[in-house]
């Protein structure tokens, strides 16, 4: 990362915008980078106020940013000058899904991991 060139990361996490300017730094591993990103994202006042959270992980040099929420209200969109370097040239975005099902044969209302009976 180079200061002023490729150091911005903009994330929309569960509808909350988090913008970071990352310091020019050399990381010893992708795991160290993932831990640093998670700590920087997690201290966002807007994210904390919304009760949202993320987990940043490394698997074989590929970073993944996942929302702590479940369901259709969960999602992350990445942008900024460093997004492609950190997350790949075509990051995969997946919106969460609400649980679906029925109780006693009747379709029910769902949100996240909760299925609620209507009757």
C-alpha angles and dihedrals in degrees: 000000000000122000111252093004111066106355107106125097120184118189131179104204116186088334095312118117115225117182121189135183106206120211121243101260141144114231121209092219143000088250090059090049091050092051092048092049092049092052092047093048094044094059093058107127092213092052093047092047090053091050090239127139141179140208119213115199138175123220116176092334095311116118121217125192112198130183119238090223129087130219137026092323089065122092145120129214118188131203141144135097095295100040095095092048093051102035104025132263092283108030115197115236119195123186116215122250129222119237113261130204150104137257116216090349094304120117109242140203116265138190123173108318095341124097113192128196117235098201 
